[in-house]
Amino acid sequence: MASKLNPYLSFAGNAREAMEYYHDVFGGDLALNTFGESGAPAGASYADGIMHAMLEGDNGFTLMAADVPPGTEHNPGTNISISLSGDDGELLRGCWEKLSDGGTVTVPLEKQMWGDEFGACTDRFGISWMVNIGQPG
């Protein structure tokens, strides 16, 4: 198997909601594992939290996430973005519409000086996304 680079997102208690949202955006198979399933003490307040989630899209996209464990500080990343790029305009425009819905568009998805369509947004969970749709050469 080839090596992969996958984004891994951290959430402060709403990883399940976020990953179900991303599942709606990207489709594919979503696996959710809770802290309770992984051995958290019975009755622990965080037992239903997500210890590990993995979304494998039919289109080759993979996204992983977890809720931060109790006692761990949550610092949402402001210095990273997740980039979606390629030439499947229909797929990428559909992702853009869903990701920007309820979020903040910082760069509208439109043709740029380099010839591609590009847009940037922050989704409703505070995650930054860049979408670049390459034009046929």
N, CA, C and O atoms as CSV, one atom per row, in Angstrom:
chain,resi,resn,atom,element,x,y,z
A,1,MET,N,N,0.836,-1.177,0.000
A,1,MET,CA,C,0.000,0.000,0.000
A,1,MET,C,C,0.883,1.244,0.000
A,1,MET,O,O,1.890,1.303,0.706
A,2,ALA,N,N,0.499,2.229,-0.792
A,2,ALA,CA,C,1.233,3.486,-0.861
A,2,ALA,C,C,1.012,4.298,0.407
A,2,ALA,O,O,-0.017,4.175,1.070
A,3,SER,N,N,1.984,5.121,0.728
A,3,SER,CA,C,1.827,6.038,1.853
A,3,SER,C,C,0.802,7.103,1.496
A,3,SER,O,O,0.642,7.459,0.328
A,4,LYS,N,N,0.103,7.613,2.520
A,4,LYS,CA,C,-0.905,8.640,2.316
A,4,LYS,C,C,-0.677,9.783,3.292
A,4,LYS,O,O,-0.096,9.600,4.361
A,5,LEU,N,N,-1.131,10.927,2.919
A,5,LEU,CA,C,-1.170,12.075,3.815
A,5,LEU,C,C,-2.629,12.429,3.995
A,5,LEU,O,O,-3.295,12.812,3.033
A,6,ASN,N,N,-3.144,12.305,5.225
A,6,ASN,CA,C,-4.552,12.570,5.495
A,6,ASN,C,C,-4.688,13.643,6.553
A,6,ASN,O,O,-3.959,13.634,7.544
A,7,PRO,N,N,-5.609,14.566,6.356
A,7,PRO,CA,C,-5.903,15.521,7.418
A,7,PRO,C,C,-6.498,14.795,8.631
A,7,PRO,O,O,-7.287,13.862,8.481
A,8,TYR,N,N,-6.114,15.228,9.818
A,8,TYR,CA,C,-6.657,14.680,11.065
A,8,TYR,C,C,-7.112,15.874,11.890
A,8,TYR,O,O,-6.296,16.685,12.330
A,9,LEU,N,N,-8.407,15.975,12.095
A,9,LEU,CA,C,-8.990,17.134,12.767
A,9,LEU,C,C,-9.320,16.814,14.219
A,9,LEU,O,O,-9.707,15.690,14.540
A,10,SER,N,N,-9.168,17.799,15.091
A,10,SER,CA,C,-9.531,17.652,16.501
A,10,SER,C,C,-10.725,18.541,16.808
A,10,SER,O,O,-10.814,19.669,16.324
A,11,PHE,N,N,-11.642,18.021,17.619
A,11,PHE,CA,C,-12.842,18.757,17.995
A,11,PHE,C,C,-13.030,18.701,19.501
A,11,PHE,O,O,-12.521,17.803,20.172
A,12,ALA,N,N,-13.763,19.667,20.019
A,12,ALA,CA,C,-14.020,19.757,21.457
A,12,ALA,C,C,-15.411,19.218,21.766
A,12,ALA,O,O,-16.264,19.948,22.272
A,13,GLY,N,N,-15.642,17.941,21.463
A,13,GLY,CA,C,-16.901,17.308,21.826
A,13,GLY,C,C,-17.921,17.185,20.715
A,13,GLY,O,O,-18.981,16.600,20.934
A,14,ASN,N,N,-17.644,17.717,19.520
A,14,ASN,CA,C,-18.621,17.595,18.445
A,14,ASN,C,C,-18.051,16.911,17.202
A,14,ASN,O,O,-18.466,17.206,16.080
A,15,ALA,N,N,-17.101,16.000,17.406
A,15,ALA,CA,C,-16.505,15.276,16.272
A,15,ALA,C,C,-17.544,14.444,15.532
A,15,ALA,O,O,-17.514,14.373,14.303
A,16,ARG,N,N,-18.463,13.814,16.261
A,16,ARG,CA,C,-19.499,13.004,15.604
A,16,ARG,C,C,-20.324,13.878,14.648
A,16,ARG,O,O,-20.531,13.520,13.488
A,17,GLU,N,N,-20.788,15.021,15.148
A,17,GLU,CA,C,-21.595,15.924,14.324
A,17,GLU,C,C,-20.802,16.409,13.116
A,17,GLU,O,O,-21.323,16.436,12.001
A,18,ALA,N,N,-19.549,16.790,13.330
A,18,ALA,CA,C,-18.716,17.284,12.238
A,18,ALA,C,C,-18.474,16.200,11.196
A,18,ALA,O,O,-18.581,16.460,9.997
A,19,MET,N,N,-18.151,14.994,11.637
A,19,MET,CA,C,-17.850,13.926,10.683
A,19,MET,C,C,-19.104,13.474,9.935
A,19,MET,O,O,-19.021,13.088,8.769
A,20,GLU,N,N,-20.246,13.517,10.584
A,20,GLU,CA,C,-21.493,13.203,9.868
A,20,GLU,C,C,-21.775,14.276,8.815
A,20,GLU,O,O,-22.271,13.975,7.730
A,21,TYR,N,N,-21.460,15.505,9.138
A,21,TYR,CA,C,-21.584,16.605,8.180
A,21,TYR,C,C,-20.647,16.379,6.992
A,21,TYR,O,O,-21.072,16.487,5.841
A,22,TYR,N,N,-19.374,16.066,7.263
A,22,TYR,CA,C,-18.418,15.822,6.185
A,22,TYR,C,C,-18.810,14.582,5.379
A,22,TYR,O,O,-18.565,14.522,4.174
A,23,HIS,N,N,-19.409,13.608,6.032
A,23,HIS,CA,C,-19.917,12.431,5.323
A,23,HIS,C,C,-20.971,12.854,4.311
A,23,HIS,O,O,-21.008,12.342,3.192
A,24,ASP,N,N,-21.833,13.794,4.708
A,24,ASP,CA,C,-22.838,14.322,3.783
A,24,ASP,C,C,-22.169,15.071,2.630
A,24,ASP,O,O,-22.638,15.003,1.494
A,25,VAL,N,N,-21.094,15.775,2.910
A,25,VAL,CA,C,-20.389,16.532,1.874
A,25,VAL,C,C,-19.707,15.597,0.873
A,25,VAL,O,O,-19.855,15.759,-0.338
A,26,PHE,N,N,-18.955,14.613,1.391
A,26,PHE,CA,C,-18.092,13.803,0.539
A,26,PHE,C,C,-18.632,12.415,0.202
A,26,PHE,O,O,-18.146,11.778,-0.732
A,27,GLY,N,N,-19.637,11.934,0.956
A,27,GLY,CA,C,-20.108,10.563,0.741
A,27,GLY,C,C,-19.085,9.569,1.262
A,27,GLY,O,O,-18.195,9.933,2.030
A,28,GLY,N,N,-19.210,8.317,0.846
A,28,GLY,CA,C,-18.259,7.285,1.245
A,28,GLY,C,C,-18.668,6.561,2.502
A,28,GLY,O,O,-19.845,6.525,2.859
A,29,ASP,N,N,-17.682,5.982,3.177
A,29,ASP,CA,C,-17.910,5.188,4.383
A,29,ASP,C,C,-17.344,5.907,5.598
A,29,ASP,O,O,-16.193,6.344,5.595
A,30,LEU,N,N,-18.158,6.025,6.631
A,30,LEU,CA,C,-17.755,6.685,7.863
A,30,LEU,C,C,-17.707,5.660,8.992
A,30,LEU,O,O,-18.696,4.981,9.269
A,31,ALA,N,N,-16.559,5.555,9.633
A,31,ALA,CA,C,-16.394,4.687,10.803
A,31,ALA,C,C,-16.148,5.571,12.019
A,31,ALA,O,O,-15.267,6.431,12.003
A,32,LEU,N,N,-16.932,5.355,13.073
A,32,LEU,CA,C,-16.808,6.119,14.307
A,32,LEU,C,C,-16.524,5.165,15.463
A,32,LEU,O,O,-17.239,4.180,15.648
A,33,ASN,N,N,-15.487,5.455,16.236
A,33,ASN,CA,C,-15.156,4.669,17.420
A,33,ASN,C,C,-15.143,5.595,18.624
A,33,ASN,O,O,-14.482,6.634,18.608
A,34,THR,N,N,-15.875,5.219,19.673
A,34,THR,CA,C,-15.969,6.062,20.863
A,34,THR,C,C,-14.893,5.706,21.882
A,34,THR,O,O,-14.271,4.647,21.814
A,35,PHE,N,N,-14.693,6.618,22.825
A,35,PHE,CA,C,-13.777,6.332,23.928
A,35,PHE,C,C,-14.280,5.133,24.725
A,35,PHE,O,O,-13.491,4.307,25.181
A,36,GLY,N,N,-15.614,5.042,24.890
A,36,GLY,CA,C,-16.197,3.924,25.630
A,36,GLY,C,C,-15.886,2.583,24.983
A,36,GLY,O,O,-15.562,1.620,25.677
A,37,GLU,N,N,-15.981,2.513,23.668
A,37,GLU,CA,C,-15.666,1.275,22.945
A,37,GLU,C,C,-14.186,0.922,23.067
A,37,GLU,O,O,-13.794,-0.230,22.877
A,38,SER,N,N,-13.380,1.918,23.382
A,38,SER,CA,C,-11.936,1.709,23.443
A,38,SER,C,C,-11.413,1.563,24.861
A,38,SER,O,O,-10.203,1.592,25.084
A,39,GLY,N,N,-12.324,1.406,25.829
A,39,GLY,CA,C,-11.900,1.110,27.184
A,39,GLY,C,C,-12.018,2.220,28.201
A,39,GLY,O,O,-11.493,2.092,29.308
A,40,ALA,N,N,-12.700,3.323,27.859
A,40,ALA,CA,C,-12.912,4.368,28.864
A,40,ALA,C,C,-13.725,3.786,30.011
A,40,ALA,O,O,-14.567,2.919,29.780
A,41,PRO,N,N,-13.498,4.237,31.236
A,41,PRO,CA,C,-14.240,3.704,32.378
A,41,PRO,C,C,-15.751,3.841,32.187
A,41,PRO,O,O,-16.233,4.845,31.663
A,42,ALA,N,N,-16.481,2.827,32.618
A,42,ALA,CA,C,-17.945,2.858,32.525
A,42,ALA,C,C,-18.477,4.104,33.222
A,42,ALA,O,O,-18.069,4.421,34.339
A,43,GLY,N,N,-19.383,4.802,32.561
A,43,GLY,CA,C,-19.985,5.999,33.133
A,43,GLY,C,C,-19.157,7.259,32.990
A,43,GLY,O,O,-19.582,8.327,33.431
A,44,ALA,N,N,-17.982,7.160,32.381
A,44,ALA,CA,C,-17.152,8.354,32.186
A,44,ALA,C,C,-17.905,9.353,31.310
A,44,ALA,O,O,-18.569,8.964,30.350
A,45,SER,N,N,-17.802,10.623,31.639
A,45,SER,CA,C,-18.547,11.660,30.924
A,45,SER,C,C,-18.165,11.739,29.447
A,45,SER,O,O,-18.940,12.249,28.638
A,46,TYR,N,N,-17.014,11.255,29.096
A,46,TYR,CA,C,-16.532,11.347,27.724
A,46,TYR,C,C,-16.657,10.019,26.962
A,46,TYR,O,O,-16.172,9.904,25.837
A,47,ALA,N,N,-17.300,9.028,27.568
A,47,ALA,CA,C,-17.376,7.693,26.955
A,47,ALA,C,C,-18.021,7.708,25.572
A,47,ALA,O,O,-17.660,6.894,24.721
A,48,ASP,N,N,-18.963,8.612,25.329
A,48,ASP,CA,C,-19.613,8.687,24.016
A,48,ASP,C,C,-18.845,9.570,23.034
A,48,ASP,O,O,-19.220,9.670,21.866
A,49,GLY,N,N,-17.785,10.204,23.496
A,49,GLY,CA,C,-16.971,11.033,22.605
A,49,GLY,C,C,-16.253,10.183,21.574
A,49,GLY,O,O,-16.055,8.985,21.775
A,50,ILE,N,N,-15.872,10.792,20.488
A,50,ILE,CA,C,-15.221,10.071,19.401
A,50,ILE,C,C,-13.711,10.016,19.639
A,50,ILE,O,O,-13.025,11.038,19.669
A,51,MET,N,N,-13.218,8.780,19.810
A,51,MET,CA,C,-11.783,8.570,19.970
A,51,MET,C,C,-11.096,8.575,18.608
A,51,MET,O,O,-9.973,9.061,18.474
A,52,HIS,N,N,-11.775,8.032,17.601
A,52,HIS,CA,C,-11.213,8.011,16.246
A,52,HIS,C,C,-12.353,7.892,15.247
A,52,HIS,O,O,-13.246,7.058,15.397
A,53,ALA,N,N,-12.308,8.729,14.237
A,53,ALA,CA,C,-13.268,8.668,13.133
A,53,ALA,C,C,-12.485,8.683,11.833
A,53,ALA,O,O,-11.476,9.376,11.700
A,54,MET,N,N,-12.973,7.899,10.875
A,54,MET,CA,C,-12.334,7.886,9.571
A,54,MET,C,C,-13.400,7.863,8.493
A,54,MET,O,O,-14.271,6.993,8.472
A,55,LEU,N,N,-13.314,8.832,7.603
A,55,LEU,CA,C,-14.216,8.933,6.467
A,55,LEU,C,C,-13.409,8.641,5.215
A,55,LEU,O,O,-12.468,9.361,4.881
A,56,GLU,N,N,-13.792,7.570,4.526
A,56,GLU,CA,C,-13.143,7.214,3.274
A,56,GLU,C,C,-14.145,7.412,2.155
A,56,GLU,O,O,-15.101,6.650,2.015
A,57,GLY,N,N,-13.914,8.445,1.358
A,57,GLY,CA,C,-14.823,8.776,0.278
A,57,GLY,C,C,-14.619,7.879,-0.929
A,57,GLY,O,O,-13.519,7.382,-1.168
A,58,ASP,N,N,-15.677,7.678,-1.681
A,58,ASP,CA,C,-15.605,6.890,-2.901
A,58,ASP,C,C,-14.693,7.553,-3.929
A,58,ASP,O,O,-14.230,6.904,-4.867
A,59,ASN,N,N,-14.439,8.841,-3.749
A,59,ASN,CA,C,-13.638,9.622,-4.678
A,59,ASN,C,C,-12.159,9.657,-4.292
A,59,ASN,O,O,-11.379,10.381,-4.911
A,60,GLY,N,N,-11.762,8.883,-3.274
A,60,GLY,CA,C,-10.365,8.845,-2.858
A,60,GLY,C,C,-10.021,9.778,-1.711
A,60,GLY,O,O,-8.899,9.735,-1.208
A,61,PHE,N,N,-10.968,10.634,-1.275
A,61,PHE,CA,C,-10.718,11.525,-0.148
A,61,PHE,C,C,-10.772,10.727,1.154
A,61,PHE,O,O,-11.649,9.880,1.324
A,62,THR,N,N,-9.850,10.990,2.063
A,62,THR,CA,C,-9.869,10.398,3.400
A,62,THR,C,C,-9.694,11.514,4.417
A,62,THR,O,O,-8.809,12.359,4.285
A,63,LEU,N,N,-10.547,11.507,5.432
A,63,LEU,CA,C,-10.517,12.516,6.482
A,63,LEU,C,C,-10.644,11.789,7.812
A,63,LEU,O,O,-11.515,10.933,7.970
A,64,MET,N,N,-9.778,12.122,8.775
A,64,MET,CA,C,-9.829,11.510,10.100
A,64,MET,C,C,-10.024,12.587,11.156
A,64,MET,O,O,-9.668,13.747,10.949
A,65,ALA,N,N,-10.596,12.191,12.295
A,65,ALA,CA,C,-10.876,13.162,13.349
A,65,ALA,C,C,-11.084,12.468,14.686
A,65,ALA,O,O,-11.242,11.249,14.758
A,66,ALA,N,N,-11.079,13.276,15.745
A,66,ALA,CA,C,-11.362,12.792,17.090
A,66,ALA,C,C,-11.755,13.970,17.967
A,66,ALA,O,O,-11.436,15.121,17.669
A,67,ASP,N,N,-12.456,13.658,19.060
A,67,ASP,CA,C,-12.651,14.640,20.126
A,67,ASP,C,C,-11.396,14.613,20.983
A,67,ASP,O,O,-10.806,13.553,21.193
A,68,VAL,N,N,-10.985,15.775,21.479
A,68,VAL,CA,C,-9.824,15.779,22.364
A,68,VAL,C,C,-10.220,15.092,23.677
A,68,VAL,O,O,-11.331,15.289,24.169
A,69,PRO,N,N,-9.323,14.298,24.235
A,69,PRO,CA,C,-9.634,13.626,25.500
A,69,PRO,C,C,-9.771,14.629,26.643
A,69,PRO,O,O,-9.255,15.743,26.553
A,70,PRO,N,N,-10.459,14.246,27.715
A,70,PRO,CA,C,-10.593,15.135,28.878
A,70,PRO,C,C,-9.216,15.574,29.379
A,70,PRO,O,O,-8.265,14.793,29.414
A,71,GLY,N,N,-9.142,16.844,29.762
A,71,GLY,CA,C,-7.891,17.376,30.281
A,71,GLY,C,C,-6.924,17.835,29.202
A,71,GLY,O,O,-5.847,18.347,29.507
A,72,THR,N,N,-7.301,17.655,27.945
A,72,THR,CA,C,-6.447,18.070,26.843
A,72,THR,C,C,-6.986,19.370,26.274
A,72,THR,O,O,-8.180,19.489,25.999
A,73,GLU,N,N,-6.105,20.342,26.098
A,73,GLU,CA,C,-6.524,21.633,25.560
A,73,GLU,C,C,-6.868,21.497,24.078
A,73,GLU,O,O,-6.181,20.798,23.334
A,74,HIS,N,N,-7.930,22.168,23.662
A,74,HIS,CA,C,-8.336,22.157,22.256
A,74,HIS,C,C,-7.987,23.496,21.634
A,74,HIS,O,O,-8.507,24.533,22.047
A,75,ASN,N,N,-7.114,23.476,20.651
A,75,ASN,CA,C,-6.714,24.684,19.935
A,75,ASN,C,C,-7.027,24.489,18.458
A,75,ASN,O,O,-6.205,23.945,17.720
A,76,PRO,N,N,-8.201,24.924,18.018
A,76,PRO,CA,C,-8.530,24.758,16.603
A,76,PRO,C,C,-7.443,25.383,15.737
A,76,PRO,O,O,-6.966,26.483,16.012
A,77,GLY,N,N,-7.066,24.668,14.696
A,77,GLY,CA,C,-5.987,25.135,13.822
A,77,GLY,C,C,-6.376,26.344,13.009
A,77,GLY,O,O,-7.345,26.318,12.251
A,78,THR,N,N,-5.612,27.399,13.173
A,78,THR,CA,C,-5.840,28.583,12.361
A,78,THR,C,C,-4.720,28.757,11.358
A,78,THR,O,O,-4.750,29.674,10.537
A,79,ASN,N,N,-3.726,27.874,11.423
A,79,ASN,CA,C,-2.590,27.996,10.524
A,79,ASN,C,C,-2.587,26.916,9.453
A,79,ASN,O,O,-1.584,26.747,8.758
A,80,ILE,N,N,-3.679,26.183,9.303
A,80,ILE,CA,C,-3.761,25.149,8.281
A,80,ILE,C,C,-5.075,25.275,7.524
A,80,ILE,O,O,-6.054,25.824,8.028
A,81,SER,N,N,-5.071,24.758,6.316
A,81,SER,CA,C,-6.278,24.627,5.515
A,81,SER,C,C,-6.251,23.253,4.885
A,81,SER,O,O,-5.189,22.649,4.733
A,82,ILE,N,N,-7.399,22.772,4.526
A,82,ILE,CA,C,-7.476,21.530,3.793
A,82,ILE,C,C,-7.756,21.902,2.343
A,82,ILE,O,O,-8.677,22.664,2.049
A,83,SER,N,N,-6.958,21.360,1.457
A,83,SER,CA,C,-7.069,21.691,0.047
A,83,SER,C,C,-7.738,20.555,-0.713
A,83,SER,O,O,-7.334,19.397,-0.602
A,84,LEU,N,N,-8.761,20.895,-1.480
A,84,LEU,CA,C,-9.397,19.970,-2.412
A,84,LEU,C,C,-9.081,20.484,-3.800
A,84,LEU,O,O,-9.391,21.631,-4.124
A,85,SER,N,N,-8.472,19.654,-4.620
A,85,SER,CA,C,-8.130,20.118,-5.953
A,85,SER,C,C,-8.238,18.987,-6.947
A,85,SER,O,O,-8.135,17.812,-6.595
A,86,GLY,N,N,-8.445,19.356,-8.177
A,86,GLY,CA,C,-8.550,18.389,-9.251
A,86,GLY,C,C,-9.301,18.993,-10.411
A,86,GLY,O,O,-9.508,20.205,-10.473
A,87,ASP,N,N,-9.715,18.125,-11.346
A,87,ASP,CA,C,-10.405,18.624,-12.526
A,87,ASP,C,C,-11.857,18.163,-12.605
A,87,ASP,O,O,-12.528,18.405,-13.609
A,88,ASP,N,N,-12.349,17.502,-11.556
A,88,ASP,CA,C,-13.752,17.083,-11.526
A,88,ASP,C,C,-14.584,18.243,-10.981
A,88,ASP,O,O,-14.917,18.291,-9.797
A,89,GLY,N,N,-14.906,19.167,-11.872
A,89,GLY,CA,C,-15.596,20.388,-11.475
A,89,GLY,C,C,-16.918,20.137,-10.787
A,89,GLY,O,O,-17.249,20.814,-9.814
A,90,GLU,N,N,-17.682,19.171,-11.277
A,90,GLU,CA,C,-18.993,18.894,-10.673
A,90,GLU,C,C,-18.831,18.441,-9.221
A,90,GLU,O,O,-19.530,18.930,-8.334
A,91,LEU,N,N,-17.924,17.522,-8.987
A,91,LEU,CA,C,-17.671,17.039,-7.627
A,91,LEU,C,C,-17.198,18.172,-6.726
A,91,LEU,O,O,-17.730,18.364,-5.633
A,92,LEU,N,N,-16.205,18.916,-7.180
A,92,LEU,CA,C,-15.609,19.945,-6.337
A,92,LEU,C,C,-16.553,21.115,-6.098
A,92,LEU,O,O,-16.557,21.680,-5.004
A,93,ARG,N,N,-17.353,21.495,-7.091
A,93,ARG,CA,C,-18.339,22.562,-6.872
A,93,ARG,C,C,-19.390,22.112,-5.857
A,93,ARG,O,O,-19.836,22.908,-5.030
A,94,GLY,N,N,-19.788,20.836,-5.917
A,94,GLY,CA,C,-20.740,20.309,-4.934
A,94,GLY,C,C,-20.168,20.338,-3.528
A,94,GLY,O,O,-20.867,20.693,-2.579
A,95,CYS,N,N,-18.900,19.968,-3.386
A,95,CYS,CA,C,-18.238,20.040,-2.076
A,95,CYS,C,C,-18.194,21.480,-1.599
A,95,CYS,O,O,-18.477,21.764,-0.435
A,96,TRP,N,N,-17.838,22.393,-2.499
A,96,TRP,CA,C,-17.765,23.817,-2.156
A,96,TRP,C,C,-19.097,24.326,-1.619
A,96,TRP,O,O,-19.143,24.996,-0.588
A,97,GLU,N,N,-20.175,24.004,-2.323
A,97,GLU,CA,C,-21.499,24.484,-1.912
A,97,GLU,C,C,-21.824,24.034,-0.489
A,97,GLU,O,O,-22.331,24.817,0.315
A,98,LYS,N,N,-21.533,22.780,-0.184
A,98,LYS,CA,C,-21.850,22.249,1.145
A,98,LYS,C,C,-20.913,22.797,2.210
A,98,LYS,O,O,-21.353,23.129,3.310
A,99,LEU,N,N,-19.628,22.894,1.895
A,99,LEU,CA,C,-18.666,23.389,2.885
A,99,LEU,C,C,-18.884,24.859,3.207
A,99,LEU,O,O,-18.728,25.265,4.359
A,100,SER,N,N,-19.239,25.660,2.216
A,100,SER,CA,C,-19.409,27.093,2.455
A,100,SER,C,C,-20.773,27.426,3.048
A,100,SER,O,O,-20.950,28.505,3.613
A,101,ASP,N,N,-21.745,26.511,2.929
A,101,ASP,CA,C,-23.076,26.735,3.488
A,101,ASP,C,C,-22.997,26.813,5.012
A,101,ASP,O,O,-22.609,25.844,5.664
A,102,GLY,N,N,-23.352,27.931,5.564
A,102,GLY,CA,C,-23.295,28.117,7.016
A,102,GLY,C,C,-21.928,28.536,7.511
A,102,GLY,O,O,-21.731,28.730,8.711
A,103,GLY,N,N,-20.986,28.678,6.599
A,103,GLY,CA,C,-19.637,29.088,6.965
A,103,GLY,C,C,-19.348,30.495,6.480
A,103,GLY,O,O,-20.263,31.283,6.242
A,104,THR,N,N,-18.065,30.805,6.333
A,104,THR,CA,C,-17.633,32.126,5.888
A,104,THR,C,C,-16.774,31.975,4.641
A,104,THR,O,O,-15.742,31.304,4.674
A,105,VAL,N,N,-17.189,32.587,3.555
A,105,VAL,CA,C,-16.415,32.573,2.318
A,105,VAL,C,C,-15.389,33.697,2.391
A,105,VAL,O,O,-15.752,34.861,2.566
A,106,THR,N,N,-14.105,33.352,2.259
A,106,THR,CA,C,-13.055,34.366,2.273
A,106,THR,C,C,-12.612,34.721,0.861
A,106,THR,O,O,-12.190,35.849,0.607
A,107,VAL,N,N,-12.708,33.756,-0.065
A,107,VAL,CA,C,-12.443,33.984,-1.491
A,107,VAL,C,C,-13.552,33.265,-2.247
A,107,VAL,O,O,-13.646,32.040,-2.164
A,108,PRO,N,N,-14.388,33.980,-2.976
A,108,PRO,CA,C,-15.460,33.313,-3.729
A,108,PRO,C,C,-14.887,32.332,-4.750
A,108,PRO,O,O,-13.821,32.571,-5.316
A,109,LEU,N,N,-15.595,31.232,-4.982
A,109,LEU,CA,C,-15.166,30.253,-5.976
A,109,LEU,C,C,-15.421,30.847,-7.361
A,109,LEU,O,O,-16.558,30.928,-7.826
A,110,GLU,N,N,-14.330,31.258,-8.002
A,110,GLU,CA,C,-14.428,31.865,-9.325
A,110,GLU,C,C,-13.094,31.749,-10.038
A,110,GLU,O,O,-12.077,31.422,-9.425
A,111,LYS,N,N,-13.104,32.020,-11.338
A,111,LYS,CA,C,-11.890,31.928,-12.134
A,111,LYS,C,C,-10.847,32.916,-11.620
A,111,LYS,O,O,-11.151,34.075,-11.340
A,112,GLN,N,N,-9.608,32.430,-11.503
A,112,GLN,CA,C,-8.504,33.233,-10.985
A,112,GLN,C,C,-7.501,33.553,-12.090
A,112,GLN,O,O,-7.612,33.033,-13.200
A,113,MET,N,N,-6.525,34.405,-11.790
A,113,MET,CA,C,-5.566,34.840,-12.795
A,113,MET,C,C,-4.723,33.689,-13.340
A,113,MET,O,O,-4.183,33.804,-14.440
A,114,TRP,N,N,-4.595,32.584,-12.607
A,114,TRP,CA,C,-3.818,31.444,-13.107
A,114,TRP,C,C,-4.669,30.514,-13.981
A,114,TRP,O,O,-4.178,29.505,-14.489
A,115,GLY,N,N,-5.962,30.869,-14.151
A,115,GLY,CA,C,-6.810,30.128,-15.072
A,115,GLY,C,C,-7.742,29.130,-14.437
A,115,GLY,O,O,-8.715,28.722,-15.071
A,116,ASP,N,N,-7.489,28.720,-13.219
A,116,ASP,CA,C,-8.342,27.756,-12.521
A,116,ASP,C,C,-9.441,28.482,-11.752
A,116,ASP,O,O,-9.348,29.681,-11.488
A,117,GLU,N,N,-10.476,27.734,-11.400
A,117,GLU,CA,C,-11.459,28.244,-10.439
A,117,GLU,C,C,-10.905,27.950,-9.055
A,117,GLU,O,O,-10.397,26.856,-8.806
A,118,PHE,N,N,-11.000,28.910,-8.161
A,118,PHE,CA,C,-10.471,28.755,-6.805
A,118,PHE,C,C,-11.382,29.486,-5.838
A,118,PHE,O,O,-11.921,30.548,-6.150
A,119,GLY,N,N,-11.543,28.911,-4.671
A,119,GLY,CA,C,-12.274,29.554,-3.594
A,119,GLY,C,C,-11.725,29.105,-2.254
A,119,GLY,O,O,-11.118,28.039,-2.148
A,120,ALA,N,N,-11.939,29.914,-1.235
A,120,ALA,CA,C,-11.518,29.574,0.120
A,120,ALA,C,C,-12.659,29.927,1.076
A,120,ALA,O,O,-13.327,30.950,0.926
A,121,CYS,N,N,-12.859,29.057,2.054
A,121,CYS,CA,C,-13.913,29.302,3.035
A,121,CYS,C,C,-13.538,28.652,4.357
A,121,CYS,O,O,-12.649,27.804,4.434
A,122,THR,N,N,-14.242,29.075,5.385
A,122,THR,CA,C,-14.165,28.435,6.693
A,122,THR,C,C,-15.542,27.860,6.943
A,122,THR,O,O,-16.537,28.584,6.907
A,123,ASP,N,N,-15.609,26.554,7.198
A,123,ASP,CA,C,-16.917,25.919,7.377
A,123,ASP,C,C,-17.500,26.234,8.746
A,123,ASP,O,O,-16.864,26.910,9.555
A,124,ARG,N,N,-18.692,25.753,9.004
A,124,ARG,CA,C,-19.386,26.081,10.249
A,124,ARG,C,C,-18.718,25.510,11.488
A,124,ARG,O,O,-19.112,25.845,12.605
A,125,PHE,N,N,-17.705,24.646,11.314
A,125,PHE,CA,C,-16.963,24.101,12.447
A,125,PHE,C,C,-15.620,24.796,12.648
A,125,PHE,O,O,-14.840,24.399,13.513
A,126,GLY,N,N,-15.343,25.844,11.844
A,126,GLY,CA,C,-14.102,26.590,11.989
A,126,GLY,C,C,-12.925,26.012,11.218
A,126,GLY,O,O,-11.786,26.421,11.439
A,127,ILE,N,N,-13.181,25.063,10.312
A,127,ILE,CA,C,-12.120,24.448,9.523
A,127,ILE,C,C,-11.993,25.203,8.201
A,127,ILE,O,O,-12.991,25.466,7.529
A,128,SER,N,N,-10.749,25.551,7.831
A,128,SER,CA,C,-10.488,26.291,6.591
A,128,SER,C,C,-10.302,25.328,5.427
A,128,SER,O,O,-9.605,24.319,5.534
A,129,TRP,N,N,-10.944,25.666,4.311
A,129,TRP,CA,C,-10.901,24.841,3.098
A,129,TRP,C,C,-10.506,25.698,1.909
A,129,TRP,O,O,-10.891,26.864,1.816
A,130,MET,N,N,-9.732,25.112,0.999
A,130,MET,CA,C,-9.419,25.732,-0.286
A,130,MET,C,C,-9.862,24.743,-1.365
A,130,MET,O,O,-9.571,23.550,-1.280
A,131,VAL,N,N,-10.561,25.243,-2.368
A,131,VAL,CA,C,-10.998,24.399,-3.483
A,131,VAL,C,C,-10.431,24.984,-4.764
A,131,VAL,O,O,-10.637,26.158,-5.070
A,132,ASN,N,N,-9.709,24.147,-5.513
A,132,ASN,CA,C,-9.120,24.560,-6.782
A,132,ASN,C,C,-9.564,23.593,-7.865
A,132,ASN,O,O,-9.297,22.394,-7.793
A,133,ILE,N,N,-10.252,24.133,-8.878
A,133,ILE,CA,C,-10.734,23.312,-9.982
A,133,ILE,C,C,-9.883,23.636,-11.201
A,133,ILE,O,O,-9.984,24.718,-11.778
A,134,GLY,N,N,-9.042,22.676,-11.584
A,134,GLY,CA,C,-8.166,22.852,-12.737
A,134,GLY,C,C,-8.961,22.853,-14.027
A,134,GLY,O,O,-9.986,22.183,-14.151
A,135,GLN,N,N,-8.465,23.622,-14.982
A,135,GLN,CA,C,-9.139,23.712,-16.274
A,135,GLN,C,C,-8.481,22.738,-17.248
A,135,GLN,O,O,-7.274,22.507,-17.172
A,136,PRO,N,N,-9.257,22.173,-18.153
A,136,PRO,CA,C,-8.694,21.243,-19.130
A,136,PRO,C,C,-7.564,21.910,-19.910
A,136,PRO,O,O,-7.682,23.055,-20.347
A,137,GLY,N,N,-6.469,21.172,-20.074
A,137,GLY,CA,C,-5.284,21.726,-20.721
A,137,GLY,C,C,-5.379,21.642,-22.149
A,137,GLY,O,O,-4.464,22.065,-22.855
